[in-house]
Amino acid sequence: MSLTHSTAPGDTGSAATLHQLADLAMPPPPSWAPQTIGWPILGAVLLAALAWAGWRAWRRHRANRYRREALAELARLRADAGKDVVSRAAALQAMAALLKRTALAAWPRTQVASLAGAEWAAFLQAHAGRAQDTAPLLAALVQDAEYRGDAALAQWPDTQVEAVAGACRRWIAGHHVPV
């Protein structure tokens, strides 16, 4: 039942009274801005921490570019190693050279360039980081690639080639460069 129908036809006072009523005054909506100084300070600290973490991640990404490039080349060499005996020997020689180029990208040339044979294998083991189990396989690759040549590398079975390629991958991905 509406209010307009409840009034008597001759009663103009109640209709006028209803028209004089004003809407309820609503308070202003609350502000979204924090009311204490602690929240802006916390926001600034969190924003600074996020910016610092982003900057560190960007630097780490740029610093590890040589690793990504080496891993991409290793994947190509790994595919080439399974084609035939000649390409297997060439791919294994290239894997040994890739390890040296990767180390030269991470360490000073004076520290890495002159290493060969057992010293080079010891360097690979010393800087393997979490990939310490790769040392014997990498030592065999270094020994055969440097001193025995393509004939010895061509005789490697497929399982040993795959194991050495995996060891190269783990060393490239996990070697530790001291800062």
KENUKOL-854503 format. One record per residue: residue in three letters; x, y, z of N, C-alpha, C in turn. Coordinates in steps of 0.05 Angstrom, whole numbers, padded with zeros to 5 digits, always signed. Example, Ala and Ser with C-alpha at 12.3 -4.5 7.8 and 13.67 -1.06 7.14 Angstrom:
<kolnus>
ala+00264-00114+00156+00246-00090+00156+00264-00066+00156/ser+00257-00045+00142+00273-00021+00143+00258+00001+00157/
</kolnus>
This chain:
<kolnus>
met+00017-00023+00000+00000+00000+00000+00018+00024+00000/ser+00013+00042-00018+00030+00066-00020+00019+00088-00002/leu+00037+00107+00004+00029+00129+00021+00009+00148+00008/thr+00011+00151-00017-00007+00170-00031-00036+00160-00030/his-00041+00135-00029-00069+00125-00028-00079+00124+00001/ser-00062+00125+00021-00072+00123+00048-00082+00150+00059/thr-00076+00171+00046-00086+00197+00055-00114+00202+00047/ala-00128+00216+00063-00156+00223+00056-00156+00243+00033/pro-00177+00243+00017-00178+00260-00006-00177+00290+00001/gly-00187+00298+00023-00187+00326+00030-00164+00333+00048/asp-00147+00314+00055-00124+00319+00073-00100+00328+00058/thr-00096+00353+00055-00072+00364+00041-00049+00368+00059/gly-00052+00367+00084-00030+00371+00104-00010+00349+00104/ser-00020+00324+00103-00001+00302+00104+00014+00299+00078/ala+00002+00305+00056+00017+00304+00030+00038+00326+00030/ala+00033+00349+00040+00052+00370+00040+00075+00363+00060/thr+00068+00350+00081+00089+00342+00100+00108+00322+00088/leu+00097+00303+00072+00114+00283+00059+00132+00296+00039/his+00123+00317+00025+00140+00330+00005+00162+00347+00019/gln+00158+00354+00043+00178+00370+00057+00201+00353+00069/leu+00197+00327+00070+00218+00310+00081+00242+00309+00062/ala+00266+00310+00073+00290+00309+00057+00302+00281+00059/asp+00319+00275+00039+00333+00249+00039+00352+00248+00063/leu+00358+00224+00071+00378+00221+00092+00405+00230+00083/ala+00420+00243+00099+00447+00252+00092+00466+00228+00096/met+00479+00220+00075+00498+00198+00076+00526+00209+00081/pro+00541+00194+00097+00569+00204+00102+00586+00199+00077/pro+00607+00214+00074+00624+00210+00050+00637+00182+00051/pro+00643+00170+00028+00655+00143+00028+00683+00145+00041/pro+00691+00123+00054+00718+00124+00066+00740+00125+00045/ser+00761+00137+00052+00784+00141+00034+00799+00115+00031/trp+00809+00110+00007+00826+00086+00003+00854+00091+00011/ala+00862+00116+00016+00889+00122+00024+00892+00114+00053/pro+00915+00101+00060+00919+00093+00088+00921+00118+00106/gln+00911+00114+00130+00909+00136+00149+00933+00139+00167/thr+00951+00119+00168+00974+00121+00185+00999+00121+00168/ile+01021+00130+00179+01046+00133+00165+01060+00106+00160/gly+01053+00086+00176+01066+00060+00173+01060+00046+00147/trp+01036+00048+00136+01029+00035+00111+01044+00046+00087/pro+01047+00073+00084+01063+00082+00062+01092+00074+00065/ile+01103+00074+00089+01130+00065+00093+01133+00036+00085/leu+01115+00019+00095+01116-00009+00088+01114-00013+00057/gly+01096+00002+00045+01093+00001+00016+01119+00009+00001/ala+01132+00030+00011+01157+00039-00002+01179+00018+00002/val+01180+00005+00026+01201-00015+00031+01195-00040+00013/leu+01170-00048+00011+01164-00071-00007+01169-00065-00036/leu+01163-00041-00045+01169-00033-00072+01199-00032-00078/ala+01214-00022-00058+01244-00022-00062+01255-00050-00062/ala+01244-00068-00045+01253-00096-00045+01246-00110-00071/leu+01223-00105-00082+01215-00116-00107+01232-00106-00130/ala+01238-00080-00130+01255-00069-00151+01284-00080-00149/trp+01294-00084-00125+01321-00095-00121+01321-00124-00131/ala+01301-00140-00124+01299-00168-00133+01297-00170-00163/gly+01282-00152-00175+01280-00152-00204+01306-00144-00218/trp+01320-00125-00206+01346-00117-00217+01366-00140-00215/arg+01366-00154-00192+01385-00177-00189+01378-00199-00209/ala+01352-00205-00212+01345-00226-00231+01353-00218-00260/trp+01349-00193-00267+01357-00183-00293+01388-00186-00297/arg+01403-00178-00277+01433-00181-00278+01441-00210-00281/arg+01428-00228-00265+01434-00256-00266+01428-00268-00294/his+01405-00259-00305+01397-00268-00331+01418-00259-00352/arg+01427-00235-00351+01447-00225-00369+01474-00239-00365/ala+01481-00244-00340+01507-00257-00335+01507-00286-00344/asn+01484-00299-00345+01483-00327-00353+01477-00330-00383/arg+01480-00310-00399+01474-00312-00427+01493-00332-00440/tyr+01519-00332-00432+01538-00351-00444+01529-00380-00438/arg+01517-00385-00415+01508-00412-00408+01485-00420-00427/arg+01466-00402-00432+01444-00409-00449+01454-00414-00478/glu+01472-00398-00487+01483-00402-00514+01498-00429-00516/ala+01514-00435-00495+01529-00460-00495+01511-00484-00494/leu+01489-00482-00478+01470-00504-00477+01456-00508-00503/ala+01450-00487-00517+01437-00489-00544+01456-00502-00563/glu+01481-00495-00563+01501-00507-00581+01505-00536-00574/leu+01505-00542-00548+01509-00570-00539+01486-00587-00548/ala+01462-00577-00548+01439-00592-00558+01442-00599-00588/arg+01452-00579-00603+01457-00584-00631+01479-00606-00635/leu+01500-00604-00619+01522-00623-00621+01513-00651-00613/arg+01495-00652-00593+01485-00678-00583+01469-00691-00606/ala+01454-00676-00621+01439-00687-00643+01458-00696-00665/asp+01479-00681-00670+01499-00688-00691+01515-00713-00683/ala+01519-00718-00658+01536-00740-00649+01523-00767-00655/gly+01497-00769-00658+01484-00794-00663+01481-00802-00692/lys+01491-00785-00711+01486-00790-00739+01503-00813-00750/asp+01529-00810-00749+01548-00831-00758+01574-00828-00743/val+01593-00845-00750+01619-00846-00736+01635-00821-00740/val+01635-00810-00764+01651-00786-00770+01639-00762-00755/ser+01613-00759-00756+01601-00736-00742+01602-00740-00712/arg+01603-00764-00702+01606-00769-00673+01633-00758-00664/ala+01655-00764-00678+01681-00755-00670+01682-00724-00672/ala+01671-00713-00693+01671-00683-00695+01655-00671-00673/ala+01632-00683-00666+01615-00671-00645+01629-00673-00618/leu+01643-00695-00613+01657-00698-00587+01680-00678-00585/gln+01694-00674-00607+01715-00653-00608+01703-00626-00602/ala+01680-00621-00615+01667-00595-00611+01657-00592-00582/met+01648-00614-00569+01640-00612-00541+01663-00605-00523/ala+01686-00616-00529+01710-00609-00513+01717-00580-00517/ala+01716-00570-00542+01721-00542-00547+01700-00524-00534/leu+01675-00533-00534+01653-00518-00522+01658-00514-00492/leu+01667-00535-00479+01674-00533-00450+01695-00511-00446/lys+01715-00511-00462+01737-00491-00460+01726-00463-00465/arg+01710-00460-00486+01698-00433-00491+01680-00423-00469/thr+01665-00442-00458+01647-00435-00435+01664-00426-00411/ala+01685-00440-00405+01702-00432-00383+01716-00405-00389/leu+01724-00400-00413+01736-00375-00420+01716-00352-00418/ala+01691-00357-00422+01670-00336-00419+01666-00329-00389/ala+01671-00348-00371+01665-00344-00343+01689-00336-00326/trp+01713-00345-00334+01737-00339-00318+01756-00323-00335/pro+01776-00310-00322+01796-00295-00337+01812-00313-00355/arg+01819-00303-00378+01834-00318-00398+01860-00329-00387/thr+01873-00313-00370+01899-00321-00359+01896-00346-00341/gln+01872-00350-00329+01868-00372-00311+01860-00397-00326/val+01849-00395-00350+01837-00418-00364+01852-00426-00389/ala+01861-00407-00405+01870-00413-00432+01894-00432-00433/ser+01911-00432-00414+01935-00449-00415+01930-00477-00404/leu+01907-00482-00393+01902-00509-00381+01898-00530-00403/ala+01909-00553-00398+01906-00576-00417+01910-00602-00401/gly+01899-00623-00412+01903-00650-00400+01892-00652-00372/ala+01908-00663-00354+01900-00668-00327+01893-00642-00312/glu+01908-00620-00318+01902-00594-00305+01875-00584-00313/trp+01868-00587-00339+01842-00579-00349+01820-00596-00336/ala+01824-00622-00334+01804-00639-00321+01801-00632-00292/ala+01823-00626-00278+01822-00618-00250+01806-00591-00247/phe+01811-00573-00266+01796-00548-00265+01766-00553-00268/leu+01759-00570-00287+01731-00576-00292+01718-00588-00267/gln+01733-00606-00253+01723-00618-00229+01721-00598-00206/ala+01741-00581-00204+01742-00561-00182+01719-00541-00184/his+01710-00535-00208+01689-00515-00212+01663-00527-00221/ala+01659-00553-00216+01635-00566-00225+01610-00559-00208/gly+01615-00548-00185+01592-00541-00167+01577-00566-00159/arg+01551-00568-00164+01535-00591-00156+01538-00614-00175/ala+01553-00611-00197+01556-00632-00217+01583-00647-00214/gln+01590-00654-00189+01616-00667-00184+01617-00695-00197/asp+01595-00707-00201+01595-00734-00213+01603-00734-00242/thr+01605-00711-00254+01613-00709-00283+01643-00710-00287/ala+01659-00708-00266+01688-00706-00269+01700-00730-00285/pro+01694-00755-00279+01707-00776-00294+01700-00776-00324/leu+01675-00770-00330+01666-00769-00358+01680-00746-00373/leu+01681-00723-00360+01694-00700-00373+01724-00705-00376/ala+01736-00718-00356+01765-00724-00358+01770-00743-00382/ala+01752-00762-00386+01756-00781-00409+01752-00765-00435/leu+01733-00747-00436+01730-00731-00461+01754-00714-00466/val+01765-00701-00445+01788-00684-00449+01812-00700-00458/gln+01816-00723-00445+01839-00740-00452+01837-00750-00481/asp+01814-00760-00489+01812-00771-00516+01812-00748-00537/ala+01799-00726-00531+01797-00705-00551+01824-00691-00555/glu+01840-00689-00534+01866-00675-00537+01888-00693-00546/tyr+01888-00718-00537+01912-00734-00542+01908-00758-00561/arg+01883-00767-00564+01879-00791-00580+01867-00785-00607/gly+01852-00763-00609+01842-00754-00635+01816-00767-00643/asp+01809-00763-00669+01784-00771-00679+01780-00802-00680/ala+01802-00816-00685+01800-00845-00686+01790-00857-00660/ala+01800-00848-00638+01791-00858-00612+01763-00849-00606/leu+01756-00824-00613+01730-00814-00607+01708-00828-00624/ala+01715-00836-00648+01696-00849-00666+01689-00877-00655/gln+01706-00888-00638+01701-00915-00627+01683-00914-00602/trp+01677-00891-00592+01660-00889-00568+01632-00900-00573/pro+01622-00917-00555+01594-00927-00559+01574-00904-00554/asp+01550-00908-00565+01529-00888-00562+01523-00881-00533/thr+01524-00902-00516+01517-00896-00488+01538-00878-00475/gln+01563-00881-00482+01584-00864-00471+01581-00835-00483/val+01574-00833-00508+01570-00807-00520+01548-00792-00506/glu+01525-00806-00501+01503-00794-00488+01510-00786-00459/ala+01525-00803-00445+01533-00797-00418+01552-00773-00417/val+01570-00771-00436+01588-00747-00437+01573-00722-00444/ala+01554-00724-00463+01537-00701-00470+01521-00692-00446/gly+01511-00711-00430+01496-00704-00406+01514-00691-00385/ala+01539-00701-00383+01558-00690-00364+01566-00662-00372/cys+01569-00657-00398+01575-00630-00408+01552-00611-00402/arg+01528-00621-00406+01505-00604-00400+01503-00597-00370/arg+01508-00617-00353+01507-00612-00324+01529-00593-00316/trp+01553-00596-00328+01575-00578-00320+01569-00549-00330/ile+01560-00546-00354+01554-00519-00364+01532-00506-00348/ala+01511-00521-00342+01489-00510-00327+01495-00505-00297/gly+01513-00521-00286+01517-00519-00257+01544-00511-00247/his+01563-00503-00265+01589-00495-00255+01587-00470-00239/his+01605-00469-00219+01604-00446-00200+01626-00427-00207/val+01618-00402-00210+01638-00380-00216+01639-00363-00191/pro+01662-00363-00177+01664-00346-00153+01664-00317-00160/val+01650-00301-00144+01647-00273-00149+01670-00257-00137/
</kolnus>
